[in-house]
Each structure stands twice: as structure tokens, then as C-alpha cells.
Amino acid sequence: MTGPAHAAMLAAQQSLLNAGVVDCALGRPQTDFTAFTIVMRLDAEGRVQQTWRQGSSPLAICLQRYVRDKTVFVPPKAPFYSALEISFTR
């Protein structure tokens, strides 16, 4: 994806991630800041059909559960694979 479609995809991913972090971490102290990745397989309507996760922090596990069955964005083709790659810096 390029141009406006790519920008729209990134904005949709950011929105999903922001909502997921609020749902998973707000009011809960986090101690494990290891990097993780969540891969999502989207259907033609942009709904998450399947996920895979690399990383086992409580936040990673919660976010994987959070994104299941969510609609992210309408992809150009289906199935479409998208990933949330999260790392933390101090």
C-alpha cells in the first residue's frame, strides 16, 4: 500500500492500538516493557479473523485478545495481513 491508502491504514492501526492500550493498561501498573508484535489477518471488510503474537508480556497478551474481531480498515484485498510492532524506549 502507498500514498493515502497507506496513511489511512496507519491511522486505523494507531487508533486500534490506542484504544487497546487504554483498555489493557489504564490504571494497571506495567512492569514488563519487552517488545512484541501482533500479526492480524483481516477479511474483506477489515475484521480481524486471526492473530499471532510474538512476545509474552501481559500487555502483549491483552492486546492480542483486544484486537480479535475488531474492524481495523477495509483492505485492498483479502486476506490481508497487518502487524502491530511495539517497542519501548527509556
Summary of the structure (lengths in Angstrom):
residues: 90
radius of gyration: 13.2
end to end distance: 31.6
largest distance: 39.0
contacts: 229
relative contact order: 0.25
helix: 37%
strand: 26%
